Amino acid sequence: MSHCTTTVVLERISDSDLRADSRAEWLAGEYRAGEYPTAHVHYDLTGGAFVVVAPQGGASE
């Protein structure tokens, strides 16, 4: 998560779910339509999960 300095983790989806990537992208889209217009997905290598994050405060970058 190097390009996001101060983030809010909105969702964490284990990669054991076969549809984790598409679910995370869908959730990011839902957050973008609401309070977090810059929400996006990162992959947490150490935690083995897709993570939907947004800059703290929901403001655009």
C-alpha positions in Angstrom: 0.0 0.0 0.0 2.9 2.3 -0.7 1.1 5.0 -2.7 -1.6 5.5 0.0 -0.1 7.3 2.9 -3.0 7.5 5.4 -5.8 5.1 4.5 -9.0 3.7 5.9 -9.5 0.0 5.4 -13.1 -0.4 4.2 -13.2 -4.1 3.5 -10.9 -7.1 3.7 -11.7 -10.2 1.7 -9.6 -13.3 2.1 -8.2 -14.7 -1.1 -9.5 -18.1 -0.1 -12.8 -16.8 -1.6 -12.5 -17.7 -5.3 -14.3 -14.5 -6.3 -12.4 -12.3 -3.8 -10.9 -10.1 -6.5 -14.1 -9.3 -8.4 -16.0 -8.9 -5.1 -13.4 -6.4 -3.8 -13.6 -4.5 -7.1 -17.4 -4.4 -6.9 -17.3 -3.2 -3.3 -14.8 -0.5 -4.2 -17.2 0.7 -6.9 -20.0 0.9 -4.3 -17.8 2.9 -2.0 -16.8 5.2 -4.9 -20.4 5.9 -5.5 -20.9 7.0 -1.9 -18.7 8.5 0.7 -15.3 7.4 -0.6 -14.9 8.5 -4.3 -11.3 7.4 -4.4 -11.8 3.9 -3.0 -9.7 1.2 -4.6 -8.3 -2.3 -4.1 -4.9 -3.4 -2.9 -3.7 -6.9 -2.4 -2.2 -7.6 1.0 0.6 -10.2 0.3 1.3 -10.9 3.9 -2.3 -11.3 4.9 -3.4 -13.0 1.7 -6.4 -10.8 1.2 -7.9 -8.2 -1.2 -8.3 -4.9 0.7 -10.6 -2.0 -0.2 -9.0 1.2 0.9 -9.6 4.9 0.6 -7.6 8.0 1.7 -8.6 9.0 5.3 -11.5 11.4 5.4 -13.0 10.2 2.0 -11.6 13.2 0.2 -10.3 12.8 -3.3 -6.5 12.7 -3.7 
